[in-house]
Amino acid sequence: MKKDKKFIFDIQEAERGRVSRDIHDSVIQDIRSIRLNSEMLEVTPDSEDRKQQVIKMATDCVINLRNICYNLTPAELATHADGDNSKIELVSIIQTLVTQFIERTHVPCSIQIDESFTFPIFEKEISQNLFRIIQEALTNIEKHSYATKCSIFIRSKDDGKFMVIYISDDGIGCDIQSVKRKAKRNHFGLKNMMDRAKMIGAEFEIESTPGEGMETRIILPVKAN
């Protein structure tokens, strides 16, 4: 079962990477060309405002498409070719995810890393799966929580043997047992989070009470460097 899931996730990641490259190499470049050509247009004073609107629309499209590309495949992961086992600094990926979340939702989201914690440098498979788990947790906050704020807190546990990531919000919460039952049937987002955590040897926990928000925890063993 674990191998089957890994095979499916690997296919999904490869397809995301292909789509991301296609968008970046074709659509984004075409829109950038439209923007540059628009900037060079000579217009009457009465048409200047319309010209600036077109330039802004093109710029916004490029930004939105770049965000889509990043969410499909973060640049930090995209630069690692298949078979490349060099390690990746996950914290920069999380910071970009949070920045995009705030810009998209206008919900404050803080990142805090315990002062005594040295952030590990992970191999691609671990970083990729942690990224998808955190991404899905933020998506759930955006879609379902009605939160006014959220946070990500990272610390070590048991003298550095484990890294713990807490993703918390102050939203409406839920009946956790009901959510877990749904995850076994048709809540693919939550099911995938659990499967990805299991694949990299991490524990995945969620706690929630109706009206009191939700906390997601990922507890990952850390190998000594």
C-alpha positions in Angstrom: 0.0 0.0 0.0 2.8 2.4 0.9 4.6 1.7 -2.4 1.3 2.2 -4.3 0.7 5.6 -2.6 4.3 6.7 -3.3 3.9 5.7 -7.0 0.6 7.7 -7.2 2.1 10.8 -5.5 5.3 10.6 -7.6 3.1 10.6 -10.8 1.1 13.6 -9.4 4.3 15.5 -8.6 5.7 14.8 -12.1 2.5 16.0 -13.7 2.4 19.2 -11.5 6.0 19.9 -12.5 5.2 19.5 -16.2 2.1 21.8 -16.0 4.1 24.4 -14.0 6.9 24.4 -16.6 4.4 24.7 -19.5 2.7 27.6 -17.8 5.9 29.4 -17.1 7.5 28.7 -20.5 4.5 29.6 -22.6 1.6 31.5 -21.0 3.7 33.7 -18.6 6.2 34.6 -21.3 3.3 35.5 -23.7 1.7 37.7 -21.1 5.0 39.4 -20.3 5.4 40.1 -24.0 1.9 41.7 -24.1 2.8 43.8 -21.1 6.1 45.0 -22.7 4.4 45.8 -26.0 1.7 47.7 -24.1 4.3 49.8 -22.3 5.7 50.9 -25.7 2.4 51.9 -27.2 2.0 55.6 -28.0 -1.5 56.7 -26.9 -3.4 59.9 -26.6 -3.6 61.6 -23.2 -7.2 60.4 -23.0 -6.1 56.8 -23.5 -3.2 56.8 -21.0 -5.4 55.6 -18.1 -6.6 52.6 -20.2 -3.1 51.8 -21.2 -2.0 51.7 -17.6 -5.0 49.5 -16.7 -3.9 47.0 -19.4 -0.3 47.0 -18.1 -1.5 46.4 -14.5 -3.9 43.6 -15.6 -1.0 41.9 -17.4 1.3 42.3 -14.4 -1.3 40.9 -12.1 -1.8 37.9 -14.4 1.9 37.2 -14.3 2.0 37.4 -10.5 -1.1 35.1 -10.2 0.3 32.6 -12.6 3.7 32.5 -10.9 1.9 31.8 -7.6 0.0 29.0 -9.3 3.3 27.6 -10.7 4.8 27.8 -7.2 1.9 25.9 -5.6 2.1 23.3 -8.3 5.9 22.9 -7.8 7.9 25.2 -5.5 11.0 26.6 -7.2 13.2 25.1 -4.4 11.9 21.6 -5.4 11.6 22.2 -9.1 15.4 22.8 -9.4 16.0 19.2 -8.1 15.9 16.8 -11.0 14.6 13.2 -10.6 17.3 11.2 -8.8 18.9 14.3 -7.2 19.2 13.4 -3.5 20.7 16.7 -2.5 19.0 18.3 0.5 16.5 21.2 0.6 15.9 24.0 3.1 12.2 23.6 3.9 11.8 26.8 5.9 12.0 29.0 2.8 9.2 27.0 1.2 7.0 27.3 4.2 7.6 31.1 4.4 6.6 31.5 0.7 3.4 29.4 1.4 2.5 31.6 4.3 3.2 34.8 2.3 0.9 33.6 -0.5 -1.8 32.6 2.0 -1.8 36.0 3.6 -1.9 37.8 0.2 -4.7 35.6 -1.0 -6.9 35.5 2.1 -5.9 38.6 4.1 -5.9 36.3 7.2 -2.8 37.0 9.4 -0.6 33.9 9.7 2.6 33.9 11.7 5.6 31.6 11.6 7.6 31.0 14.7 10.6 28.7 15.1 11.7 27.9 18.6 15.0 29.7 19.4 16.7 26.4 20.5 15.7 24.6 17.3 18.1 24.2 14.4 16.1 23.7 11.2 17.1 20.4 9.5 18.0 20.3 5.8 15.8 17.5 4.3 16.0 15.3 1.2 13.6 16.1 -1.6 11.0 13.4 -0.8 10.6 14.6 2.8 10.5 18.3 1.9 8.0 17.5 -0.9 5.6 15.6 1.4 5.9 18.1 4.2 5.2 20.9 1.8 2.0 19.2 0.5 0.8 18.5 4.1 1.3 22.1 5.2 -0.2 23.4 1.9 -3.3 21.3 2.4 -3.6 22.4 6.1 -3.6 26.1 5.0 -6.1 25.3 2.2 -8.4 23.8 4.8 -8.1 26.9 7.0 -8.9 29.1 4.0 -11.9 27.0 2.8 -13.5 25.8 5.9 -12.4 27.4 9.2 -13.6 31.0 8.9 -10.5 31.8 11.0 -9.4 35.4 11.7 -5.8 34.3 12.3 -3.6 31.3 12.2 0.0 30.3 13.0 2.8 27.8 12.3 5.1 26.9 15.1 8.1 24.6 14.8 10.2 23.1 17.5 12.3 20.1 18.4 11.2 17.2 20.7 13.1 14.7 22.8 16.5 16.4 22.5 16.3 17.0 18.8 15.2 13.5 17.8 11.9 14.8 16.4 10.7 18.0 14.7 7.2 19.0 15.5 5.2 21.4 13.2 2.0 22.9 14.7 -0.5 24.5 12.4 -3.3 26.3 14.4 -6.2 28.5 13.7 -8.9 30.3 15.7 -11.8 29.2 13.4 -15.1 27.4 13.9 -13.4 24.1 14.6 -15.2 20.8 14.1 -16.2 17.4 15.5 -12.9 15.7 15.1 -14.3 12.1 15.1 -16.8 13.0 12.4 -13.9 14.5 10.3 -11.8 11.3 10.8 -14.7 9.1 9.7 -15.1 11.3 6.5 -11.4 11.1 5.8 -11.7 7.3 5.5 -14.4 7.7 2.9 -14.3 10.8 0.8 -12.2 13.6 2.4 -9.3 13.1 0.0 -7.3 16.2 1.3 -7.2 14.9 4.8 -6.6 11.3 3.7 -3.7 12.4 1.6 -2.2 14.4 4.5 -2.3 11.3 6.6 -0.8 9.1 3.8 2.0 11.5 3.1 2.9 11.7 6.8 3.0 8.0 7.0 5.1 7.7 3.9 7.9 9.8 5.5 7.6 8.1 8.9 5.9 11.0 10.6 2.9 11.1 13.0 -0.1 13.1 11.9 -2.5 14.4 14.6 -5.4 16.8 14.5 -7.3 18.3 17.4 -10.4 20.4 17.3 -13.5 21.4 19.3 -16.5 23.1 17.7 -16.1 26.8 18.2 -12.5 26.6 19.3 -10.4 26.2 16.1 -8.2 23.4 15.0 -4.6 22.3 15.5 -2.7 20.1 13.1 0.6 18.4 14.3 3.2 16.7 12.2 5.9 14.9 14.3 8.8 13.8 12.1 11.9 11.9 13.2 15.1 13.8 12.5 18.2 11.9 11.4 21.5 13.0 12.8 23.6 14.9 10.2 
